[in-house]
Amino acid sequence: MTKQGDPFIIHTNLGQYVAKNIIIATDPFQIPHIPVIAKELSNNVIQLHSSQYKNTRQLVDGNVLVVGGGNSGAQIATELSGERETYIAVSKKLNYFPLLLCQRSIFWWLIN
């Protein structure tokens, strides 16, 4: 990845991409790893790792982007979407288990 003036130039094995903004998301676990480049973002951009998120009051008004669709990301996006326009960025189509199976909570089946 390089930066030439305003755009970023991203080189991949599939070709080259030019982007005005990029998101670097790492570590699918509870311990956040914040890339050094994140410190260069404007203070107007609020960045929270899922382990730091408590509730919607932590955020300012406006749209929100949740990066990652694992359990935490999907749950946070669902909660935020009840109050504001929410976008979720994932690398592949999300698949979810049903909440009910044979008229019982999926959690009932997991603990019985």
Wavefront OBJ file of the C-alpha trace (Angstrom):
o trace
v 0.000 0.000 0.000
v 1.235 3.467 -0.865
v -0.233 6.938 -0.618
v 0.166 9.367 -3.487
v -1.354 12.701 -2.526
v -4.964 12.103 -1.562
v -5.642 8.556 -2.759
v -4.263 5.321 -1.363
v -2.894 2.839 -3.879
v -3.461 -0.747 -2.741
v -1.571 -3.506 -4.575
v -3.011 -7.028 -4.354
v -2.573 -10.295 -6.207
v -5.861 -9.440 -7.970
v -4.684 -6.058 -9.188
v -4.428 -2.466 -8.035
v -7.095 -0.456 -6.216
v -7.298 3.282 -5.683
v -9.217 4.481 -2.636
v -9.864 7.804 -0.947
v -10.328 6.047 2.413
v -9.337 2.646 3.722
v -10.139 0.537 6.766
v -7.586 -1.781 8.299
v -9.241 -4.378 10.510
v -7.139 -6.924 12.337
v -7.375 -9.495 15.092
v -10.628 -11.405 15.401
v -10.148 -11.835 19.126
v -10.749 -9.921 22.358
v -7.341 -8.217 22.490
v -7.345 -5.209 20.151
v -4.412 -4.582 17.863
v -4.697 -1.038 16.545
v -2.453 -0.369 13.520
v -0.102 2.610 13.863
v -1.764 4.316 10.886
v -4.988 4.571 12.923
v -3.338 7.257 15.076
v -3.156 9.479 11.982
v -6.946 9.575 11.589
v -8.874 12.672 12.540
v -10.016 12.930 16.160
v -13.517 13.276 14.665
v -13.404 9.568 13.793
v -14.336 7.451 16.802
v -12.685 4.039 16.719
v -13.710 1.321 19.127
v -12.690 -2.310 19.243
v -15.624 -4.599 20.045
v -14.103 -5.223 23.485
v -14.395 -1.467 24.192
v -17.991 -1.086 23.018
v -20.545 -0.839 25.834
v -23.595 0.957 24.377
v -24.793 3.432 21.762
v -24.175 6.425 24.046
v -20.443 6.104 23.380
v -20.970 7.348 19.830
v -21.813 10.759 18.422
v -24.900 11.207 16.239
v -24.616 10.019 12.673
v -24.065 6.923 10.584
v -21.862 4.111 11.823
v -19.702 1.490 10.149
v -19.107 -1.819 11.908
v -16.125 -3.683 10.487
v -16.405 -7.432 10.841
v -19.398 -9.717 11.004
v -18.402 -12.187 13.684
v -20.581 -12.617 16.758
v -19.587 -9.307 18.342
v -19.712 -7.281 15.138
v -23.115 -8.638 14.143
v -24.571 -8.051 17.621
v -23.204 -4.502 17.775
v -24.498 -3.718 14.286
v -27.940 -5.052 15.196
v -28.080 -2.912 18.333
v -26.901 0.232 16.538
v -29.309 -0.252 13.632
v -32.218 0.341 15.997
v -31.088 3.951 16.469
v -29.121 5.023 13.412
v -28.145 4.163 9.861
v -25.677 1.300 10.222
v -23.351 -0.311 7.717
v -21.433 -3.542 8.215
v -18.278 -4.384 6.264
v -17.508 -8.070 5.842
v -15.376 -10.100 3.475
v -18.036 -12.669 2.623
v -21.778 -13.278 2.890
v -22.955 -13.728 6.470
v -24.839 -16.866 7.496
v -26.739 -17.039 10.761
v -28.270 -19.873 12.720
v -31.994 -19.513 13.372
v -33.008 -18.256 16.818
v -35.743 -20.891 16.991
v -35.499 -24.550 16.069
v -38.620 -26.750 16.392
v -40.309 -23.951 18.333
v -37.538 -23.828 20.962
v -34.736 -21.350 21.458
v -31.482 -22.462 19.833
v -29.897 -21.969 23.267
v -32.281 -24.537 24.758
v -30.894 -27.108 22.324
v -27.309 -26.169 23.153
v -27.658 -26.636 26.915
v -29.978 -29.668 26.964
l 1 2 3 4 5 6 7 8 9 10 11 12 13 14 15 16 17 18 19 20 21 22 23 24 25 26 27 28 29 30 31 32 33 34 35 36 37 38 39 40 41 42 43 44 45 46 47 48 49 50 51 52 53 54 55 56 57 58 59 60 61 62 63 64 65 66 67 68 69 70 71 72 73 74 75 76 77 78 79 80 81 82 83 84 85 86 87 88 89 90 91 92 93 94 95 96 97 98 99 100 101 102 103 104 105 106 107 108 109 110 111 112
